[in-house]
Structures are given as structure tokens and as C-alpha cells.
């Protein structure tokens, strides 16, 4: 099976990838700041989930076609503080990273999903 792990460079993403490697699956992962050194044999792409333009560019990669499982892991805990004492712009960024842009990414990836019927 072909897995695409969004934010595979995170601790949780790396643990999932380790397990999938042991099981012999094909894996593509994304990173935002740095690749994972131990995954140098895996195909990876830089993806800034906060940017819809970057999401559009990412989803044009033909290597992403025919995926079986899409695991979406990015997120932020920011802004930290009392709601009325934190920036409204920071809340907008948080909602975009933690929800809106993830849904946008999934919507863009659905047409690339494998059409196998036996899943």
C-alpha cells in the first residue's frame, strides 16, 4: 500500500513511518523545516501547511498519484494565552493550520486517490 504522511517529520509522523517501513509499505512524507535523516531512502517533499499556494504546488506532484492512505498530522498549539489577550490574526493562523488548510489539502488530494475497489 502507498501511504502519504503529511508532517512525517514530526515525532508522531516519524513513529508511524518507522512502523510502516517494518511492514513494507511505500511511503511519501512531508516536512516543513527539515527532513528526517534516517528516512533518506524515502521520497519526501517540503510542505508549509500554512500556505494554500504551497499546498497547490505540492499536490501537483505526480508521485502523489494512486495513494491508498493519507495521514494528516500537522498542527500548532498557538496562540497560547487568554483568548481576549491574544492576537486575532494568530487565531486565524491557528484555525488555518489546524483545520481549514488541512481540509483544503485533503480536498486537493482526493482526486489522486487510488481507485482500487478491494479496500
C-alpha positions as a Markdown table, in Angstrom:
| # | Residue | x | y | z |
|---|---|---|---|---|
| 1 | Unk | 0.0 | 0.0 | 0.0 |
| 2 | Unk | 1.1 | 3.6 | -0.7 |
| 3 | Unk | 1.0 | 5.9 | 2.3 |
| 4 | Unk | 1.3 | 9.7 | 2.2 |
| 5 | Unk | 2.2 | 11.1 | 5.6 |
| 6 | Unk | 1.7 | 14.9 | 6.0 |
| 7 | Unk | 4.1 | 16.1 | 8.6 |
| 8 | Unk | 6.0 | 12.9 | 8.6 |
| 9 | Unk | 9.0 | 14.7 | 10.2 |
| 10 | Unk | 7.0 | 15.2 | 13.5 |
| 11 | Unk | 7.6 | 12.8 | 16.3 |
| 12 | Unk | 4.3 | 11.0 | 15.8 |
| 13 | Unk | 4.8 | 11.0 | 12.0 |
| 14 | Unk | 8.3 | 9.5 | 12.3 |
| 15 | Unk | 6.9 | 6.8 | 14.6 |
| 16 | Unk | 4.2 | 5.9 | 12.1 |
| 17 | Unk | 6.7 | 5.8 | 9.3 |
| 18 | Unk | 9.0 | 3.5 | 11.3 |
| 19 | Unk | 6.1 | 1.1 | 11.7 |
| 20 | Unk | 5.1 | 1.3 | 8.1 |
| 21 | Unk | 8.6 | 0.7 | 6.9 |
| 22 | Unk | 8.7 | -2.5 | 9.0 |
| 23 | Unk | 5.5 | -3.6 | 7.3 |
| 24 | Unk | 7.0 | -3.0 | 3.8 |
| 25 | Unk | 4.7 | -0.2 | 2.7 |
| 26 | Unk | 5.5 | 2.5 | 0.1 |
| 27 | Unk | 5.8 | 5.9 | 1.9 |
| 28 | Unk | 6.0 | 9.5 | 0.9 |
| 29 | Unk | 6.3 | 12.1 | 3.7 |
| 30 | Unk | 6.3 | 15.8 | 4.1 |
| 31 | Unk | 8.4 | 18.1 | 6.3 |
| 32 | Unk | 8.3 | 21.8 | 6.9 |
| 33 | Unk | 11.7 | 22.6 | 8.4 |
| 34 | Unk | 13.9 | 19.6 | 8.0 |
| 35 | Unk | 14.0 | 16.1 | 6.5 |
| 36 | Unk | 14.4 | 13.1 | 8.8 |
| 37 | Unk | 17.9 | 11.8 | 8.3 |
| 38 | Unk | 17.0 | 8.1 | 8.9 |
| 39 | Unk | 14.4 | 8.3 | 6.1 |
| 40 | Unk | 16.9 | 9.2 | 3.4 |
| 41 | Unk | 15.7 | 6.4 | 1.1 |
| 42 | Unk | 12.1 | 7.7 | 1.2 |
| 43 | Unk | 10.6 | 10.3 | -1.1 |
| 44 | Unk | 9.8 | 13.5 | 0.7 |
| 45 | Unk | 8.5 | 16.9 | -0.1 |
| 46 | Unk | 8.7 | 20.2 | 1.8 |
| 47 | Unk | 5.2 | 21.4 | 2.6 |
| 48 | Unk | 4.2 | 24.5 | 4.5 |
| 49 | Unk | 0.6 | 23.7 | 5.5 |
| 50 | Unk | 0.0 | 27.4 | 6.4 |
| 51 | Unk | 0.2 | 28.3 | 2.7 |
| 52 | Unk | -2.5 | 27.4 | 0.3 |
| 53 | Unk | -0.3 | 28.3 | -2.6 |
| 54 | Unk | 2.3 | 25.8 | -1.2 |
| 55 | Unk | -0.4 | 23.2 | -0.9 |
| 56 | Unk | -1.4 | 23.7 | -4.5 |
| 57 | Unk | 2.2 | 23.3 | -5.7 |
| 58 | Unk | 2.6 | 20.2 | -3.5 |
| 59 | Unk | -0.5 | 18.5 | -4.8 |
| 60 | Unk | 0.7 | 18.9 | -8.4 |
| 61 | Unk | 3.4 | 16.2 | -7.8 |
| 62 | Unk | 2.7 | 13.2 | -10.0 |
| 63 | Unk | 4.4 | 11.0 | -7.3 |
| 64 | Unk | 1.4 | 11.6 | -5.1 |
| 65 | Unk | -1.0 | 9.8 | -7.5 |
| 66 | Unk | -2.6 | 6.5 | -6.6 |
| 67 | Unk | -2.2 | 6.8 | -2.8 |
| 68 | Unk | -4.1 | 4.3 | -0.6 |
| 69 | Unk | -3.8 | 6.0 | 2.8 |
| 70 | Unk | -3.4 | 9.7 | 3.6 |
| 71 | Unk | -2.3 | 10.6 | 7.2 |
| 72 | Unk | -2.6 | 14.3 | 8.1 |
| 73 | Unk | -0.7 | 15.3 | 11.2 |
| 74 | Unk | 0.3 | 19.0 | 11.2 |
| 75 | Unk | -0.9 | 21.3 | 13.9 |
| 76 | Unk | 0.0 | 24.1 | 16.2 |
| 77 | Unk | -0.9 | 24.9 | 19.8 |
| 78 | Unk | -0.5 | 28.7 | 19.2 |
| 79 | Unk | -1.7 | 31.1 | 20.2 |
| 80 | Unk | -1.1 | 30.4 | 23.8 |
| 81 | Unk | -2.8 | 32.7 | 26.3 |
| 82 | Unk | -6.2 | 34.0 | 27.2 |
| 83 | Unk | -8.5 | 34.3 | 24.2 |
| 84 | Unk | -9.1 | 38.1 | 24.7 |
| 85 | Unk | -5.4 | 38.7 | 25.2 |
| 86 | Unk | -4.0 | 37.0 | 22.1 |
| 87 | Unk | -4.0 | 38.4 | 18.6 |
| 88 | Unk | -7.0 | 37.8 | 16.3 |
| 89 | Unk | -4.5 | 37.2 | 13.4 |
| 90 | Unk | -2.8 | 34.5 | 15.5 |
| 91 | Unk | -6.2 | 32.7 | 15.9 |
| 92 | Unk | -6.8 | 32.9 | 12.2 |
| 93 | Unk | -3.4 | 31.3 | 11.5 |
| 94 | Unk | -4.1 | 28.6 | 14.1 |
| 95 | Unk | -7.5 | 27.7 | 12.6 |
| 96 | Unk | -6.0 | 27.7 | 9.1 |
| 97 | Unk | -3.1 | 25.3 | 10.2 |
| 98 | Unk | -5.3 | 23.1 | 12.4 |
| 99 | Unk | -8.4 | 22.8 | 10.3 |
| 100 | Unk | -9.0 | 24.9 | 7.2 |
| 101 | Unk | -5.8 | 24.2 | 5.3 |
| 102 | Unk | -5.9 | 20.6 | 6.2 |
| 103 | Unk | -9.4 | 20.3 | 4.7 |
| 104 | Unk | -8.1 | 22.2 | 1.7 |
| 105 | Unk | -5.2 | 19.7 | 1.3 |
| 106 | Unk | -7.5 | 16.7 | 1.7 |
| 107 | Unk | -9.9 | 18.1 | -1.0 |
| 108 | Unk | -6.9 | 18.5 | -3.4 |
| 109 | Unk | -5.7 | 15.0 | -2.7 |
| 110 | Unk | -8.9 | 13.1 | -3.1 |
| 111 | Unk | -8.7 | 13.0 | -7.0 |
| 112 | Unk | -5.2 | 11.4 | -6.6 |
| 113 | Unk | -6.5 | 8.5 | -4.5 |
| 114 | Unk | -6.1 | 5.0 | -5.8 |
| 115 | Unk | -9.2 | 3.6 | -7.5 |
| 116 | Unk | -8.7 | 0.1 | -6.2 |
| 117 | Unk | -12.0 | -1.4 | -5.1 |
| 118 | Unk | -10.7 | -4.0 | -2.7 |
| 119 | Unk | -10.0 | -1.8 | 0.3 |
